[in-house]
Amino acid sequence: MRTVDEAPEAFQLFLAPFMEQLTQKTLGNAVQLMTEDERAEFDRLLGLMIHPVRLFAPYTF
């Protein structure tokens, strides 16, 4: 859970060097600058920030 809580800050720190290189600062442009390993880390951090969909539990109430 700690990793999930820290993901937004880690994501910003990870993206900072890429955004500094860009004149038009978008995620798509930043991704184009990344290597394969950097893209894997980007996907991992992004996945931690996106909350999974909670399945409906019919007997929860």
PDB file of N, H, CA, C and O in Angstrom:
ATOM      1  N   MET A   1       0.820  -1.195   0.000  1.00  0.00           N
ATOM      2  CA  MET A   1       0.000   0.000   0.000  1.00  0.00           C
ATOM      3  C   MET A   1       0.867   1.263   0.000  1.00  0.00           C
ATOM      4  O   MET A   1       0.506   2.279  -0.594  1.00  0.00           O
ATOM      5  N   ARG A   2       2.008   1.179   0.672  1.00  0.00           N
ATOM      6  H   ARG A   2       2.301   0.354   1.155  1.00  0.00           H
ATOM      7  CA  ARG A   2       2.897   2.331   0.716  1.00  0.00           C
ATOM      8  C   ARG A   2       3.344   2.742  -0.680  1.00  0.00           C
ATOM      9  O   ARG A   2       3.425   3.934  -0.979  1.00  0.00           O
ATOM     10  N   THR A   3       3.633   1.773  -1.531  1.00  0.00           N
ATOM     11  H   THR A   3       3.567   0.805  -1.288  1.00  0.00           H
ATOM     12  CA  THR A   3       4.064   2.065  -2.895  1.00  0.00           C
ATOM     13  C   THR A   3       2.963   2.779  -3.667  1.00  0.00           C
ATOM     14  O   THR A   3       3.242   3.713  -4.419  1.00  0.00           O
ATOM     15  N   VAL A   4       1.727   2.356  -3.492  1.00  0.00           N
ATOM     16  H   VAL A   4       1.500   1.597  -2.881  1.00  0.00           H
ATOM     17  CA  VAL A   4       0.598   2.986  -4.174  1.00  0.00           C
ATOM     18  C   VAL A   4       0.453   4.432  -3.718  1.00  0.00           C
ATOM     19  O   VAL A   4       0.174   5.309  -4.535  1.00  0.00           O
ATOM     20  N   ASP A   5       0.637   4.694  -2.433  1.00  0.00           N
ATOM     21  H   ASP A   5       0.864   3.981  -1.769  1.00  0.00           H
ATOM     22  CA  ASP A   5       0.521   6.060  -1.911  1.00  0.00           C
ATOM     23  C   ASP A   5       1.630   6.962  -2.430  1.00  0.00           C
ATOM     24  O   ASP A   5       1.411   8.159  -2.615  1.00  0.00           O
ATOM     25  N   GLU A   6       2.799   6.421  -2.665  1.00  0.00           N
ATOM     26  H   GLU A   6       2.978   5.448  -2.515  1.00  0.00           H
ATOM     27  CA  GLU A   6       3.937   7.207  -3.119  1.00  0.00           C
ATOM     28  C   GLU A   6       4.021   7.303  -4.644  1.00  0.00           C
ATOM     29  O   GLU A   6       4.857   8.044  -5.162  1.00  0.00           O
ATOM     30  N   ALA A   7       3.191   6.588  -5.359  1.00  0.00           N
ATOM     31  H   ALA A   7       2.512   5.986  -4.939  1.00  0.00           H
ATOM     32  CA  ALA A   7       3.266   6.532  -6.817  1.00  0.00           C
ATOM     33  C   ALA A   7       3.131   7.894  -7.498  1.00  0.00           C
ATOM     34  O   ALA A   7       3.908   8.173  -8.411  1.00  0.00           O
ATOM     35  N   PRO A   8       2.186   8.763  -7.105  1.00  0.00           N
ATOM     36  CA  PRO A   8       2.086  10.054  -7.814  1.00  0.00           C
ATOM     37  C   PRO A   8       3.369  10.887  -7.724  1.00  0.00           C
ATOM     38  O   PRO A   8       3.787  11.490  -8.712  1.00  0.00           O
ATOM     39  N   GLU A   9       3.982  10.921  -6.562  1.00  0.00           N
ATOM     40  H   GLU A   9       3.643  10.431  -5.759  1.00  0.00           H
ATOM     41  CA  GLU A   9       5.219  11.686  -6.409  1.00  0.00           C
ATOM     42  C   GLU A   9       6.354  11.037  -7.205  1.00  0.00           C
ATOM     43  O   GLU A   9       7.125  11.734  -7.865  1.00  0.00           O
ATOM     44  N   ALA A  10       6.457   9.717  -7.147  1.00  0.00           N
ATOM     45  H   ALA A  10       5.831   9.151  -6.612  1.00  0.00           H
ATOM     46  CA  ALA A  10       7.492   9.006  -7.894  1.00  0.00           C
ATOM     47  C   ALA A  10       7.296   9.194  -9.398  1.00  0.00           C
ATOM     48  O   ALA A  10       8.268   9.304 -10.145  1.00  0.00           O
ATOM     49  N   PHE A  11       6.046   9.230  -9.836  1.00  0.00           N
ATOM     50  H   PHE A  11       5.256   9.141  -9.228  1.00  0.00           H
ATOM     51  CA  PHE A  11       5.719   9.431 -11.246  1.00  0.00           C
ATOM     52  C   PHE A  11       6.193  10.809 -11.704  1.00  0.00           C
ATOM     53  O   PHE A  11       6.779  10.941 -12.779  1.00  0.00           O
ATOM     54  N   GLN A  12       5.941  11.833 -10.892  1.00  0.00           N
ATOM     55  H   GLN A  12       5.466  11.726 -10.019  1.00  0.00           H
ATOM     56  CA  GLN A  12       6.379  13.186 -11.229  1.00  0.00           C
ATOM     57  C   GLN A  12       7.902  13.279 -11.297  1.00  0.00           C
ATOM     58  O   GLN A  12       8.454  13.893 -12.210  1.00  0.00           O
ATOM     59  N   LEU A  13       8.573  12.665 -10.325  1.00  0.00           N
ATOM     60  H   LEU A  13       8.125  12.166  -9.583  1.00  0.00           H
ATOM     61  CA  LEU A  13      10.035  12.675 -10.312  1.00  0.00           C
ATOM     62  C   LEU A  13      10.607  11.932 -11.509  1.00  0.00           C
ATOM     63  O   LEU A  13      11.625  12.338 -12.070  1.00  0.00           O
ATOM     64  N   PHE A  14       9.957  10.849 -11.895  1.00  0.00           N
ATOM     65  H   PHE A  14       9.130  10.519 -11.439  1.00  0.00           H
ATOM     66  CA  PHE A  14      10.399  10.066 -13.046  1.00  0.00           C
ATOM     67  C   PHE A  14      10.246  10.870 -14.347  1.00  0.00           C
ATOM     68  O   PHE A  14      11.121  10.828 -15.212  1.00  0.00           O
ATOM     69  N   LEU A  15       9.141  11.595 -14.479  1.00  0.00           N
ATOM     70  H   LEU A  15       8.430  11.629 -13.777  1.00  0.00           H
ATOM     71  CA  LEU A  15       8.862  12.334 -15.712  1.00  0.00           C
ATOM     72  C   LEU A  15       9.649  13.636 -15.843  1.00  0.00           C
ATOM     73  O   LEU A  15       9.835  14.129 -16.956  1.00  0.00           O
ATOM     74  N   ALA A  16      10.104  14.190 -14.749  1.00  0.00           N
ATOM     75  H   ALA A  16       9.952  13.789 -13.845  1.00  0.00           H
ATOM     76  CA  ALA A  16      10.745  15.509 -14.763  1.00  0.00           C
ATOM     77  C   ALA A  16      11.878  15.637 -15.792  1.00  0.00           C
ATOM     78  O   ALA A  16      11.884  16.612 -16.544  1.00  0.00           O
ATOM     79  N   PRO A  17      12.827  14.711 -15.861  1.00  0.00           N
ATOM     80  CA  PRO A  17      13.920  14.875 -16.847  1.00  0.00           C
ATOM     81  C   PRO A  17      13.429  14.867 -18.300  1.00  0.00           C
ATOM     82  O   PRO A  17      13.997  15.546 -19.156  1.00  0.00           O
ATOM     83  N   PHE A  18      12.382  14.102 -18.568  1.00  0.00           N
ATOM     84  H   PHE A  18      11.921  13.551 -17.873  1.00  0.00           H
ATOM     85  CA  PHE A  18      11.852  14.047 -19.935  1.00  0.00           C
ATOM     86  C   PHE A  18      11.130  15.344 -20.282  1.00  0.00           C
ATOM     87  O   PHE A  18      11.269  15.865 -21.388  1.00  0.00           O
ATOM     88  N   MET A  19      10.357  15.861 -19.327  1.00  0.00           N
ATOM     89  H   MET A  19      10.244  15.438 -18.428  1.00  0.00           H
ATOM     90  CA  MET A  19       9.609  17.089 -19.562  1.00  0.00           C
ATOM     91  C   MET A  19      10.538  18.288 -19.758  1.00  0.00           C
ATOM     92  O   MET A  19      10.213  19.209 -20.507  1.00  0.00           O
ATOM     93  N   GLU A  20      11.692  18.278 -19.089  1.00  0.00           N
ATOM     94  H   GLU A  20      11.956  17.530 -18.481  1.00  0.00           H
ATOM     95  CA  GLU A  20      12.655  19.368 -19.248  1.00  0.00           C
ATOM     96  C   GLU A  20      13.198  19.450 -20.670  1.00  0.00           C
ATOM     97  O   GLU A  20      13.584  20.525 -21.130  1.00  0.00           O
ATOM     98  N   GLN A  21      13.227  18.321 -21.362  1.00  0.00           N
ATOM     99  H   GLN A  21      12.914  17.448 -20.989  1.00  0.00           H
ATOM    100  CA  GLN A  21      13.765  18.267 -22.724  1.00  0.00           C
ATOM    101  C   GLN A  21      12.760  18.730 -23.774  1.00  0.00           C
ATOM    102  O   GLN A  21      13.135  18.971 -24.922  1.00  0.00           O
ATOM    103  N   LEU A  22      11.505  18.855 -23.401  1.00  0.00           N
ATOM    104  H   LEU A  22      11.201  18.659 -22.468  1.00  0.00           H
ATOM    105  CA  LEU A  22      10.441  19.121 -24.364  1.00  0.00           C
ATOM    106  C   LEU A  22      10.020  20.582 -24.384  1.00  0.00           C
ATOM    107  O   LEU A  22      10.027  21.260 -23.357  1.00  0.00           O
ATOM    108  N   THR A  23       9.648  21.057 -25.582  1.00  0.00           N
ATOM    109  H   THR A  23       9.641  20.506 -26.416  1.00  0.00           H
ATOM    110  CA  THR A  23       9.039  22.383 -25.677  1.00  0.00           C
ATOM    111  C   THR A  23       7.525  22.260 -25.535  1.00  0.00           C
ATOM    112  O   THR A  23       6.884  23.104 -24.909  1.00  0.00           O
ATOM    113  N   GLN A  24       6.956  21.203 -26.118  1.00  0.00           N
ATOM    114  H   GLN A  24       7.476  20.517 -26.626  1.00  0.00           H
ATOM    115  CA  GLN A  24       5.527  20.925 -25.968  1.00  0.00           C
ATOM    116  C   GLN A  24       5.403  19.768 -24.986  1.00  0.00           C
ATOM    117  O   GLN A  24       5.633  18.614 -25.350  1.00  0.00           O
ATOM    118  N   LYS A  25       5.045  20.065 -23.764  1.00  0.00           N
ATOM    119  H   LYS A  25       4.857  21.002 -23.468  1.00  0.00           H
ATOM    120  CA  LYS A  25       5.080  19.097 -22.668  1.00  0.00           C
ATOM    121  C   LYS A  25       3.789  18.274 -22.601  1.00  0.00           C
ATOM    122  O   LYS A  25       2.798  18.689 -22.000  1.00  0.00           O
ATOM    123  N   THR A  26       3.829  17.104 -23.232  1.00  0.00           N
ATOM    124  H   THR A  26       4.634  16.767 -23.720  1.00  0.00           H
ATOM    125  CA  THR A  26       2.723  16.151 -23.150  1.00  0.00           C
ATOM    126  C   THR A  26       3.303  14.780 -22.822  1.00  0.00           C
ATOM    127  O   THR A  26       4.480  14.512 -23.065  1.00  0.00           O
ATOM    128  N   LEU A  27       2.453  13.916 -22.265  1.00  0.00           N
ATOM    129  H   LEU A  27       1.497  14.134 -22.068  1.00  0.00           H
ATOM    130  CA  LEU A  27       2.913  12.558 -21.948  1.00  0.00           C
ATOM    131  C   LEU A  27       3.334  11.814 -23.201  1.00  0.00           C
ATOM    132  O   LEU A  27       4.314  11.069 -23.183  1.00  0.00           O
ATOM    133  N   GLY A  28       2.610  12.006 -24.278  1.00  0.00           N
ATOM    134  H   GLY A  28       1.814  12.611 -24.293  1.00  0.00           H
ATOM    135  CA  GLY A  28       2.951  11.332 -25.531  1.00  0.00           C
ATOM    136  C   GLY A  28       4.341  11.696 -26.027  1.00  0.00           C
ATOM    137  O   GLY A  28       5.094  10.838 -26.487  1.00  0.00           O
ATOM    138  N   ASN A  29       4.670  12.975 -25.929  1.00  0.00           N
ATOM    139  H   ASN A  29       4.058  13.672 -25.555  1.00  0.00           H
ATOM    140  CA  ASN A  29       6.009  13.409 -26.346  1.00  0.00           C
ATOM    141  C   ASN A  29       7.074  12.867 -25.412  1.00  0.00           C
ATOM    142  O   ASN A  29       8.157  12.489 -25.860  1.00  0.00           O
ATOM    143  N   ALA A  30       6.784  12.823 -24.122  1.00  0.00           N
ATOM    144  H   ALA A  30       5.904  13.130 -23.757  1.00  0.00           H
ATOM    145  CA  ALA A  30       7.749  12.297 -23.153  1.00  0.00           C
ATOM    146  C   ALA A  30       8.007  10.815 -23.395  1.00  0.00           C
ATOM    147  O   ALA A  30       9.145  10.356 -23.304  1.00  0.00           O
ATOM    148  N   VAL A  31       6.959  10.073 -23.701  1.00  0.00           N
ATOM    149  H   VAL A  31       6.034  10.446 -23.776  1.00  0.00           H
ATOM    150  CA  VAL A  31       7.092   8.628 -23.940  1.00  0.00           C
ATOM    151  C   VAL A  31       7.977   8.366 -25.157  1.00  0.00           C
ATOM    152  O   VAL A  31       8.714   7.380 -25.187  1.00  0.00           O
ATOM    153  N   GLN A  32       7.912   9.225 -26.140  1.00  0.00           N
ATOM    154  H   GLN A  32       7.314  10.026 -26.116  1.00  0.00           H
ATOM    155  CA  GLN A  32       8.736   9.042 -27.336  1.00  0.00           C
ATOM    156  C   GLN A  32      10.225   9.151 -27.032  1.00  0.00           C
ATOM    157  O   GLN A  32      11.043   8.596 -27.765  1.00  0.00           O
ATOM    158  N   LEU A  33      10.587   9.849 -25.973  1.00  0.00           N
ATOM    159  H   LEU A  33       9.922  10.300 -25.377  1.00  0.00           H
ATOM    160  CA  LEU A  33      11.995   9.995 -25.600  1.00  0.00           C
ATOM    161  C   LEU A  33      12.515   8.818 -24.777  1.00  0.00           C
ATOM    162  O   LEU A  33      13.725   8.677 -24.605  1.00  0.00           O
ATOM    163  N   MET A  34      11.631   7.983 -24.274  1.00  0.00           N
ATOM    164  H   MET A  34      10.648   8.097 -24.415  1.00  0.00           H
ATOM    165  CA  MET A  34      12.007   6.918 -23.345  1.00  0.00           C
ATOM    166  C   MET A  34      12.565   5.690 -24.055  1.00  0.00           C
ATOM    167  O   MET A  34      12.185   5.358 -25.178  1.00  0.00           O
ATOM    168  N   THR A  35      13.485   5.030 -23.350  1.00  0.00           N
ATOM    169  H   THR A  35      13.793   5.300 -22.437  1.00  0.00           H
ATOM    170  CA  THR A  35      13.980   3.735 -23.813  1.00  0.00           C
ATOM    171  C   THR A  35      12.962   2.670 -23.408  1.00  0.00           C
ATOM    172  O   THR A  35      11.971   2.970 -22.743  1.00  0.00           O
ATOM    173  N   GLU A  36      13.207   1.452 -23.805  1.00  0.00           N
ATOM    174  H   GLU A  36      14.013   1.208 -24.345  1.00  0.00           H
ATOM    175  CA  GLU A  36      12.291   0.363 -23.468  1.00  0.00           C
ATOM    176  C   GLU A  36      12.199   0.156 -21.953  1.00  0.00           C
ATOM    177  O   GLU A  36      11.108  -0.054 -21.423  1.00  0.00           O
ATOM    178  N   ASP A  37      13.332   0.213 -21.260  1.00  0.00           N
ATOM    179  H   ASP A  37      14.219   0.383 -21.691  1.00  0.00           H
ATOM    180  CA  ASP A  37      13.330   0.044 -19.799  1.00  0.00           C
ATOM    181  C   ASP A  37      12.628   1.205 -19.111  1.00  0.00           C
ATOM    182  O   ASP A  37      11.906   1.003 -18.135  1.00  0.00           O
ATOM    183  N   GLU A  38      12.834   2.414 -19.611  1.00  0.00           N
ATOM    184  H   GLU A  38      13.420   2.578 -20.404  1.00  0.00           H
ATOM    185  CA  GLU A  38      12.160   3.580 -19.038  1.00  0.00           C
ATOM    186  C   GLU A  38      10.658   3.504 -19.269  1.00  0.00           C
ATOM    187  O   GLU A  38       9.872   3.904 -18.410  1.00  0.00           O
ATOM    188  N   ARG A  39      10.264   2.997 -20.417  1.00  0.00           N
ATOM    189  H   ARG A  39      10.902   2.672 -21.115  1.00  0.00           H
ATOM    190  CA  ARG A  39       8.836   2.834 -20.717  1.00  0.00           C
ATOM    191  C   ARG A  39       8.202   1.807 -19.784  1.00  0.00           C
ATOM    192  O   ARG A  39       7.061   1.980 -19.357  1.00  0.00           O
ATOM    193  N   ALA A  40       8.932   0.739 -19.465  1.00  0.00           N
ATOM    194  H   ALA A  40       9.860   0.599 -19.812  1.00  0.00           H
ATOM    195  CA  ALA A  40       8.422  -0.268 -18.528  1.00  0.00           C
ATOM    196  C   ALA A  40       8.215   0.344 -17.139  1.00  0.00           C
ATOM    197  O   ALA A  40       7.214   0.059 -16.482  1.00  0.00           O
ATOM    198  N   GLU A  41       9.142   1.173 -16.696  1.00  0.00           N
ATOM    199  H   GLU A  41       9.955   1.404 -17.230  1.00  0.00           H
ATOM    200  CA  GLU A  41       8.995   1.853 -15.404  1.00  0.00           C
ATOM    201  C   GLU A  41       7.833   2.842 -15.441  1.00  0.00           C
ATOM    202  O   GLU A  41       7.089   2.960 -14.467  1.00  0.00           O
ATOM    203  N   PHE A  42       7.676   3.544 -16.544  1.00  0.00           N
ATOM    204  H   PHE A  42       8.281   3.448 -17.335  1.00  0.00           H
ATOM    205  CA  PHE A  42       6.547   4.461 -16.735  1.00  0.00           C
ATOM    206  C   PHE A  42       5.225   3.700 -16.608  1.00  0.00           C
ATOM    207  O   PHE A  42       4.321   4.142 -15.899  1.00  0.00           O
ATOM    208  N   ASP A  43       5.113   2.579 -17.280  1.00  0.00           N
ATOM    209  H   ASP A  43       5.847   2.220 -17.856  1.00  0.00           H
ATOM    210  CA  ASP A  43       3.896   1.765 -17.221  1.00  0.00           C
ATOM    211  C   ASP A  43       3.641   1.247 -15.811  1.00  0.00           C
ATOM    212  O   ASP A  43       2.493   1.201 -15.369  1.00  0.00           O
ATOM    213  N   ARG A  44       4.694   0.858 -15.101  1.00  0.00           N
ATOM    214  H   ARG A  44       5.627   0.895 -15.460  1.00  0.00           H
ATOM    215  CA  ARG A  44       4.541   0.353 -13.738  1.00  0.00           C
ATOM    216  C   ARG A  44       4.014   1.450 -12.809  1.00  0.00           C
ATOM    217  O   ARG A  44       3.084   1.223 -12.035  1.00  0.00           O
ATOM    218  N   LEU A  45       4.613   2.635 -12.892  1.00  0.00           N
ATOM    219  H   LEU A  45       5.369   2.819 -13.520  1.00  0.00           H
ATOM    220  CA  LEU A  45       4.178   3.738 -12.041  1.00  0.00           C
ATOM    221  C   LEU A  45       2.758   4.190 -12.387  1.00  0.00           C
ATOM    222  O   LEU A  45       1.963   4.498 -11.498  1.00  0.00           O
ATOM    223  N   LEU A  46       2.454   4.224 -13.656  1.00  0.00           N
ATOM    224  H   LEU A  46       3.099   3.974 -14.378  1.00  0.00           H
ATOM    225  CA  LEU A  46       1.108   4.605 -14.076  1.00  0.00           C
ATOM    226  C   LEU A  46       0.085   3.588 -13.580  1.00  0.00           C
ATOM    227  O   LEU A  46      -1.007   3.960 -13.151  1.00  0.00           O
ATOM    228  N   GLY A  47       0.436   2.311 -13.637  1.00  0.00           N
ATOM    229  H   GLY A  47       1.323   2.009 -13.986  1.00  0.00           H
ATOM    230  CA  GLY A  47      -0.454   1.267 -13.138  1.00  0.00           C
ATOM    231  C   GLY A  47      -0.709   1.368 -11.646  1.00  0.00           C
ATOM    232  O   GLY A  47      -1.801   1.041 -11.181  1.00  0.00           O
ATOM    233  N   LEU A  48       0.282   1.815 -10.892  1.00  0.00           N
ATOM    234  H   LEU A  48       1.169   2.080 -11.269  1.00  0.00           H
ATOM    235  CA  LEU A  48       0.098   1.991  -9.449  1.00  0.00           C
ATOM    236  C   LEU A  48      -0.836   3.152  -9.138  1.00  0.00           C
ATOM    237  O   LEU A  48      -1.528   3.139  -8.120  1.00  0.00           O
ATOM    238  N   MET A  49      -0.859   4.153 -10.008  1.00  0.00           N
ATOM    239  H   MET A  49      -0.297   4.164 -10.835  1.00  0.00           H
ATOM    240  CA  MET A  49      -1.699   5.321  -9.761  1.00  0.00           C
ATOM    241  C   MET A  49      -3.145   5.091 -10.143  1.00  0.00           C
ATOM    242  O   MET A  49      -4.040   5.733  -9.592  1.00  0.00           O
ATOM    243  N   ILE A  50      -3.389   4.188 -11.073  1.00  0.00           N
ATOM    244  H   ILE A  50      -2.662   3.666 -11.520  1.00  0.00           H
ATOM    245  CA  ILE A  50      -4.754   3.908 -11.518  1.00  0.00           C
ATOM    246  C   ILE A  50      -5.356   2.866 -10.587  1.00  0.00           C
ATOM    247  O   ILE A  50      -4.857   1.746 -10.484  1.00  0.00           O
ATOM    248  N   HIS A  51      -6.421   3.244  -9.918  1.00  0.00           N
ATOM    249  H   HIS A  51      -6.827   4.154 -10.001  1.00  0.00           H
ATOM    250  CA  HIS A  51      -7.065   2.324  -8.983  1.00  0.00           C
ATOM    251  C   HIS A  51      -7.823   1.246  -9.751  1.00  0.00           C
ATOM    252  O   HIS A  51      -8.518   1.553 -10.720  1.00  0.00           O
ATOM    253  N   PRO A  52      -7.700  -0.002  -9.334  1.00  0.00           N
ATOM    254  CA  PRO A  52      -8.424  -1.071 -10.027  1.00  0.00           C
ATOM    255  C   PRO A  52      -9.932  -0.908  -9.822  1.00  0.00           C
ATOM    256  O   PRO A  52     -10.386  -0.392  -8.801  1.00  0.00           O
ATOM    257  N   VAL A  53     -10.673  -1.350 -10.796  1.00  0.00           N
ATOM    258  H   VAL A  53     -10.304  -1.769 -11.625  1.00  0.00           H
ATOM    259  CA  VAL A  53     -12.129  -1.305 -10.713  1.00  0.00           C
ATOM    260  C   VAL A  53     -12.579  -2.305  -9.652  1.00  0.00           C
ATOM    261  O   VAL A  53     -12.150  -3.459  -9.648  1.00  0.00           O
ATOM    262  N   ARG A  54     -13.434  -1.854  -8.769  1.00  0.00           N
ATOM    263  H   ARG A  54     -13.783  -0.917  -8.772  1.00  0.00           H
ATOM    264  CA  ARG A  54     -13.936  -2.754  -7.731  1.00  0.00           C
ATOM    265  C   ARG A  54     -15.147  -3.506  -8.269  1.00  0.00           C
ATOM    266  O   ARG A  54     -16.101  -2.916  -8.776  1.00  0.00           O
ATOM    267  N   LEU A  55     -15.077  -4.788  -8.147  1.00  0.00           N
ATOM    268  H   LEU A  55     -14.302  -5.268  -7.735  1.00  0.00           H
ATOM    269  CA  LEU A  55     -16.182  -5.613  -8.605  1.00  0.00           C
ATOM    270  C   LEU A  55     -17.369  -5.443  -7.678  1.00  0.00           C
ATOM    271  O   LEU A  55     -17.201  -5.236  -6.476  1.00  0.00           O
ATOM    272  N   PHE A  56     -18.545  -5.528  -8.224  1.00  0.00           N
ATOM    273  H   PHE A  56     -18.680  -5.695  -9.201  1.00  0.00           H
ATOM    274  CA  PHE A  56     -19.759  -5.413  -7.434  1.00  0.00           C
ATOM    275  C   PHE A  56     -19.909  -6.643  -6.549  1.00  0.00           C
ATOM    276  O   PHE A  56     -19.823  -7.778  -7.019  1.00  0.00           O
ATOM    277  N   ALA A  57     -20.127  -6.406  -5.295  1.00  0.00           N
ATOM    278  H   ALA A  57     -20.197  -5.485  -4.913  1.00  0.00           H
ATOM    279  CA  ALA A  57     -20.362  -7.493  -4.350  1.00  0.00           C
ATOM    280  C   ALA A  57     -21.809  -7.383  -3.880  1.00  0.00           C
ATOM    281  O   ALA A  57     -22.126  -6.469  -3.119  1.00  0.00           O
ATOM    282  N   PRO A  58     -22.682  -8.265  -4.297  1.00  0.00           N
ATOM    283  CA  PRO A  58     -24.105  -8.123  -4.033  1.00  0.00           C
ATOM    284  C   PRO A  58     -24.487  -8.199  -2.544  1.00  0.00           C
ATOM    285  O   PRO A  58     -25.561  -7.727  -2.169  1.00  0.00           O
ATOM    286  N   TYR A  59     -23.644  -8.772  -1.703  1.00  0.00           N
ATOM    287  H   TYR A  59     -22.772  -9.155  -2.008  1.00  0.00           H
ATOM    288  CA  TYR A  59     -24.007  -8.927  -0.300  1.00  0.00           C
ATOM    289  C   TYR A  59     -23.204  -8.007   0.625  1.00  0.00           C
ATOM    290  O   TYR A  59     -22.987  -8.339   1.790  1.00  0.00           O
ATOM    291  N   THR A  60     -22.770  -6.871   0.120  1.00  0.00           N
ATOM    292  H   THR A  60     -22.946  -6.601  -0.826  1.00  0.00           H
ATOM    293  CA  THR A  60     -21.954  -5.963   0.923  1.00  0.00           C
ATOM    294  C   THR A  60     -22.779  -5.044   1.808  1.00  0.00           C
ATOM    295  O   THR A  60     -22.231  -4.434   2.725  1.00  0.00           O
ATOM    296  N   PHE A  61     -24.075  -4.927   1.566  1.00  0.00           N
ATOM    297  H   PHE A  61     -24.521  -5.423   0.821  1.00  0.00           H
ATOM    298  CA  PHE A  61     -24.877  -4.023   2.390  1.00  0.00           C
ATOM    299  C   PHE A  61     -25.999  -4.703   3.084  1.00  0.00           C
ATOM    300  O   PHE A  61     -26.755  -4.059   3.811  1.00  0.00           O
TER     301      PHE A  61
END
